[in-house]
Amino acid sequence: MRSGVRLGVDVGTARIGVARCDVHGMLATPVETVKRGPGDLARIAELAVEYDIMEIVVGLPIALSGRETASTGDARLFARELASVQGAPVRMVDERLSTVSANAALRASGRNARNSRSVVDQVAAVIILQHALDFERSATSPPGIVVDPHEGP
């Protein structure tokens, strides 16, 4: 298992959930929800510097069938743009059902959908990052694929 802090990112159309892990890569925790739009890449790059991260893990939304969706292309584009504005590697990992799992976890803790909007994206980012950490620990190789900021659509 590589050591170093990582950021987990759940890209949505309105909000971006951000999580981080400890330097040993054991536990993912929520950081904040960033409003999608102007300044979102800069804010995530600021968080990367603030936490002295070694890489960013971005969720890749793929349909249960394994097919790509409109959200898949949006997440790929966001990850490429993020990779071009900051120095650490950006990896994309399969995030199937992360938002569903996040909503279920919040419901189980007594929160409803209306009062959970502000944190559901952070919880999804925690789930994405924790899955990536668990994969790396069990597979002894980094998860997902590294994003090339110069690759075309």
C-alpha positions in Angstrom: 0.0 0.0 0.0 1.4 3.3 -1.0 1.4 5.9 1.7 0.1 9.4 1.2 -3.0 11.5 1.5 -5.5 11.2 -1.3 -8.6 13.2 -2.2 -11.8 11.4 -3.3 -14.1 13.3 -5.7 -17.7 12.6 -6.6 -18.6 14.7 -9.6 -22.2 15.7 -9.9 -24.0 18.2 -12.2 -24.7 20.7 -9.3 -22.2 19.7 -6.6 -18.9 17.9 -6.1 -18.3 15.9 -3.0 -14.8 15.8 -1.7 -13.3 13.4 0.8 -9.7 12.7 2.0 -7.8 9.9 3.7 -5.1 9.7 6.3 -1.4 9.5 5.2 -1.5 5.7 5.7 -4.5 5.3 3.3 -6.6 3.5 5.9 -9.7 5.7 6.4 -11.6 8.1 4.1 -13.4 11.1 5.8 -15.6 13.8 4.3 -14.1 17.2 3.6 -16.6 19.5 1.9 -19.1 19.9 -0.9 -18.0 22.3 -3.7 -20.6 24.0 -5.9 -20.2 22.9 -9.5 -19.2 25.7 -11.9 -16.7 28.6 -12.0 -13.9 28.1 -9.5 -14.7 24.4 -8.7 -11.4 23.1 -10.2 -9.4 25.8 -8.4 -11.1 24.9 -5.0 -10.2 21.2 -5.4 -6.7 22.2 -6.4 -6.5 24.4 -3.2 -7.7 21.4 -1.1 -5.0 19.2 -2.8 -2.3 21.7 -1.7 -3.9 22.2 1.8 -3.8 18.4 2.5 -0.5 17.8 0.7 -2.1 15.0 -1.4 -0.3 12.4 -3.5 -3.2 11.8 -5.8 -6.9 12.5 -6.5 -9.4 9.7 -7.0 -12.4 10.7 -9.2 -15.5 8.5 -9.4 -16.3 7.2 -12.9 -20.1 6.7 -13.1 -20.8 3.7 -15.2 -24.3 2.1 -15.6 -24.9 -1.2 -13.9 -24.8 -2.8 -17.4 -21.2 -1.6 -17.8 -22.1 1.0 -20.4 -21.1 4.6 -20.3 -23.7 7.3 -19.7 -23.8 11.1 -20.1 -22.5 11.4 -16.6 -19.5 9.2 -17.5 -18.3 11.6 -20.2 -18.8 14.6 -17.9 -16.8 12.9 -15.1 -14.0 12.0 -17.6 -13.9 15.6 -18.9 -13.8 17.0 -15.3 -11.0 14.6 -14.3 -8.9 15.6 -17.4 -9.4 19.3 -16.6 -8.5 18.7 -12.9 -5.4 16.8 -14.0 -4.3 19.8 -16.1 -4.7 22.4 -13.3 -2.8 20.6 -10.5 0.4 18.5 -10.2 -0.7 15.3 -8.5 -1.9 12.3 -10.6 -5.7 11.9 -11.0 -7.1 8.4 -11.2 -10.6 7.4 -12.2 -12.3 4.5 -10.4 -15.6 2.7 -11.0 -18.2 4.3 -8.7 -21.3 2.2 -9.5 -23.9 2.7 -6.7 -21.8 5.1 -4.6 -24.6 7.7 -4.5 -27.2 5.0 -3.8 -25.0 3.7 -1.0 -24.5 7.2 0.3 -28.2 7.9 0.4 -28.9 4.5 2.2 -26.2 5.3 4.8 -27.7 8.7 5.5 -31.2 7.2 5.7 -29.9 4.6 8.1 -28.5 7.4 10.3 -31.9 9.1 10.4 -31.4 11.8 7.8 -33.9 12.3 5.0 -33.2 13.3 1.4 -34.2 16.9 1.9 -31.8 17.5 4.8 -29.0 15.4 3.4 -28.4 17.2 0.1 -25.5 19.1 1.6 -23.7 16.0 2.7 -24.7 13.2 0.3 -22.0 14.2 -2.2 -19.4 14.1 0.5 -20.6 10.7 1.7 -20.4 9.4 -1.9 -16.8 10.8 -2.2 -16.0 8.9 1.0 -17.4 5.7 -0.4 -15.5 6.1 -3.7 -12.2 6.8 -1.9 -12.7 4.1 0.7 -13.4 1.5 -2.1 -10.2 2.6 -3.9 -8.1 2.3 -0.7 -9.6 -1.1 0.1 -8.9 -2.3 -3.5 -5.3 -1.1 -3.4 -4.7 -2.8 0.0 -6.1 -6.1 -1.2 -4.8 -6.0 -4.8 -1.4 -4.5 -3.9 -1.7 -2.2 -7.0 -3.2 1.2 -7.5 -6.9 1.3 -8.4 -8.5 2.5 -11.6 -6.6 4.3 -14.4 -4.5 7.4 -14.4 -6.0 10.3 -16.3 -3.9 11.9 -19.1 -4.8 15.6 -19.2 -3.9 15.8 -22.9 -6.1 12.9 -24.0 -9.0 13.8 -26.3 -12.7 13.2 -25.6 
